[in-house]
Amino acid sequence: MLFPEIDKMILKVHPILLGSGIPLFSGIVPQSSLELTDNKLYSNGFRLLDYRLKHELPFDSRRVMLNLKAISFRPLVSSDLPMLHEWLQRSHVSQWWGNPTTYADVKHEYLPSITGESTTQGYIALLENEPIGFIQSYIVMGSGDGWWEQETDPGARGIDQFLATPEQLGQGLGTAMISAFVNQLFQDTTVTKVQTDPSPKNERAIRCYRRVGFVEAGEVITPDGLALLMVKQRELQAS
């Protein structure tokens, strides 16, 4: 052995293509995620790890721009609640929004935003006037129920959102929807920043928020558990 005093070796494998340094492959995007498809241990101690590129649709900024022009929002109304209830039962939504709820739970949760009893405002996102998802904004300071108790900026707004059907994922719709909504929020000159708090495990949402310009502020403990706080500040206008 080269180093007789060494009797143990630990090898950590980080399966990701960074797209920087000395390239082994051409045509790699700046960063590509991989998934483990096979793991074999041979009698001589050799271990074979077979990684493949995750099959996600490539990010297309042109498609996002087209979607951005076609996306609009209308306030949530009581007649939307049955549709919202059905959306919340879908597995790609409930995975991150919690277990499926009853219709009575949905009314209790969202009716106050319709009647004006809550500072949270819900909206149906539309693509060429067809419903594609739900998005809501709220005043961060004074949210109550243990949320953001340290916030002192009255101009901070929080958002949460989802797309209604899994077939819409990976097409740039989420990025376009968030971008259009954040732009709408910043039309109010009193709004200083917009924040969101996805699960640290929700990689798709985190990538989406990054593309819109949200910056990670660190992991936080919320009443719903561990979350990644992400913030987009109002851009200062050049004088």
C-alpha positions in Angstrom: 0.0 0.0 0.0 1.1 3.6 -0.6 0.1 4.6 2.9 0.3 1.6 5.3 -1.3 3.6 8.2 -4.5 3.9 6.2 -6.9 1.0 6.9 -10.2 2.5 5.7 -11.3 4.6 2.8 -14.6 6.5 2.4 -15.6 7.6 -1.0 -18.5 10.1 -1.4 -20.1 10.3 -4.8 -22.0 13.5 -5.8 -23.9 12.6 -9.0 -24.2 15.9 -10.9 -22.7 17.4 -14.0 -21.5 20.8 -13.2 -20.7 21.9 -16.7 -17.5 23.7 -15.6 -13.8 22.8 -15.2 -12.2 20.4 -17.7 -15.1 19.1 -19.7 -15.5 15.3 -20.4 -18.6 15.8 -22.5 -19.7 18.4 -25.0 -23.2 19.9 -25.1 -23.8 19.8 -21.4 -26.0 22.5 -19.9 -24.5 24.5 -17.0 -25.8 22.0 -14.5 -27.5 18.7 -15.0 -29.1 16.4 -12.4 -28.6 12.7 -12.5 -30.5 9.7 -11.2 -29.2 6.4 -10.0 -30.5 3.5 -12.3 -28.2 0.6 -11.2 -25.9 -0.3 -8.3 -23.9 -3.5 -8.4 -21.2 -4.8 -6.1 -18.7 -7.3 -7.6 -16.7 -10.0 -5.7 -13.4 -8.1 -6.2 -14.8 -5.1 -4.4 -15.6 -3.1 -7.5 -18.9 -1.3 -7.4 -20.7 -0.1 -10.5 -22.9 2.9 -10.2 -25.0 3.7 -13.3 -26.3 7.2 -13.5 -28.5 8.7 -16.2 -29.6 12.2 -16.9 -33.0 12.9 -15.4 -35.6 13.1 -18.1 -36.9 16.6 -17.7 -38.0 18.9 -20.5 -35.2 21.4 -21.3 -35.8 24.9 -20.0 -37.0 27.1 -22.9 -36.9 30.8 -22.1 -38.7 31.6 -25.3 -41.6 29.5 -24.3 -41.7 31.2 -20.9 -41.9 34.6 -22.6 -44.8 33.4 -24.8 -46.6 32.0 -21.8 -45.9 35.2 -19.8 -47.8 37.3 -22.4 -50.8 34.9 -22.3 -51.1 34.5 -18.5 -53.5 36.5 -16.5 -55.1 36.3 -13.0 -58.6 36.8 -11.7 -59.6 36.9 -8.0 -60.8 33.7 -6.5 -64.6 33.6 -6.1 -66.8 31.2 -4.2 -67.9 29.3 -7.4 -64.2 28.3 -7.8 -64.1 26.4 -4.5 -65.3 23.1 -5.9 -62.6 23.3 -8.7 -60.0 24.3 -6.1 -61.0 21.4 -3.9 -60.6 19.0 -6.7 -57.2 20.4 -7.6 -56.0 20.0 -4.1 -56.7 16.3 -4.2 -54.3 15.7 -7.0 -51.2 13.9 -5.9 -48.7 16.4 -7.5 -50.4 19.2 -5.5 -51.1 17.3 -2.2 -47.4 16.2 -2.1 -46.5 19.7 -1.2 -49.7 21.3 0.0 -50.6 18.6 2.5 -53.0 15.7 2.7 -56.2 16.0 0.7 -58.8 18.0 2.5 -62.6 17.9 2.6 -64.7 20.5 0.8 -65.7 22.0 4.1 -62.0 22.4 5.0 -61.4 24.2 1.7 -64.3 26.6 2.4 -63.0 27.3 5.9 -59.5 28.0 4.5 -60.2 30.0 1.4 -63.6 31.7 1.9 -62.1 34.5 4.2 -59.9 35.6 1.3 -62.9 35.9 -0.9 -65.0 37.8 1.6 -62.2 40.2 2.6 -61.9 38.8 6.1 -58.2 37.8 5.5 -55.2 39.7 4.2 -54.5 36.7 2.0 -55.7 37.1 -1.5 -56.3 34.1 -3.8 -56.3 34.1 -7.6 -57.0 31.7 -10.4 -54.2 31.7 -13.0 -55.4 31.7 -16.6 -53.6 30.8 -19.8 -55.5 32.3 -22.7 -58.5 32.6 -20.3 -58.4 28.9 -19.3 -57.7 28.0 -15.6 -54.3 26.5 -15.2 -53.6 26.9 -11.5 -53.9 28.7 -8.2 -51.7 31.4 -6.7 -52.1 33.5 -3.5 -50.4 36.5 -1.9 -50.4 37.7 1.7 -49.0 40.4 3.9 -46.1 38.8 5.7 -45.9 41.0 8.8 -48.6 40.0 11.2 -49.5 36.8 9.4 -50.3 35.2 12.8 -50.5 31.6 13.8 -46.7 31.5 14.3 -45.8 32.6 10.8 -43.0 35.1 10.2 -43.2 36.6 13.7 -39.8 38.4 13.2 -40.9 40.3 10.1 -41.0 44.1 10.6 -41.3 45.2 7.0 -44.9 46.1 6.1 -44.0 46.0 2.4 -43.1 42.3 2.5 -45.5 39.9 0.6 -45.6 36.2 0.5 -46.8 33.9 -2.2 -47.8 30.3 -2.7 -48.8 28.6 -6.0 -49.4 25.4 -7.9 -50.2 24.3 -11.4 -53.4 22.3 -11.7 -52.4 19.4 -13.9 -49.1 17.4 -13.9 -48.9 17.6 -17.7 -48.2 21.3 -17.4 -45.1 20.7 -15.3 -41.7 21.3 -17.0 -43.1 23.5 -19.7 -42.1 26.9 -18.3 -45.7 27.6 -17.2 -44.8 27.8 -13.5 -41.9 30.2 -14.2 -44.1 32.4 -16.4 -47.0 32.3 -13.9 -44.8 33.3 -10.9 -43.0 36.0 -13.0 -46.2 37.6 -14.2 -47.7 37.5 -10.7 -44.6 39.0 -9.0 -44.5 41.7 -11.6 -48.2 42.4 -10.8 -47.4 42.6 -7.0 -44.5 45.1 -7.6 -46.9 47.4 -9.5 -47.9 48.4 -5.9 -45.2 50.8 -5.0 -45.5 49.9 -1.3 -44.4 46.4 -1.9 -40.7 46.1 -1.1 -40.1 42.4 -1.5 -41.8 39.1 -2.3 -41.0 35.8 -0.5 -41.9 32.2 -0.7 -41.1 29.1 1.4 -41.0 25.8 -0.6 -39.9 22.6 0.9 -36.1 22.1 0.6 -37.0 18.8 -1.1 -39.2 20.5 -3.8 -36.4 20.9 -6.3 -38.7 21.7 -9.2 -40.3 24.7 -7.3 -36.9 25.9 -6.1 -35.5 25.9 -9.7 -38.6 27.8 -10.9 -38.3 30.5 -8.2 -34.6 30.9 -9.0 -35.4 31.5 -12.6 -37.7 34.3 -11.6 -35.0 36.0 -9.5 -35.7 34.7 -6.0 -32.6 34.3 -3.8 -32.2 31.7 -1.1 -32.1 33.2 2.4 -31.7 30.0 4.3 -33.7 27.2 5.8 -36.3 28.1 8.4 -38.7 26.3 10.7 -42.3 27.2 10.0 -45.6 26.0 11.5 -45.7 23.6 8.5 -42.2 22.3 9.1 -38.8 22.9 7.5 -38.8 25.3 4.6 -36.4 27.1 2.3 -37.0 30.9 2.5 -36.5 32.5 -0.9 -36.8 36.3 -1.4 -37.0 38.6 -4.4 -36.3 42.3 -3.7 -37.8 45.1 -5.6 -35.4 46.2 -8.3 -34.1 49.7 -7.8 -34.9 52.1 -10.7 -31.9 53.9 -12.1 -32.1 57.6 -11.6 
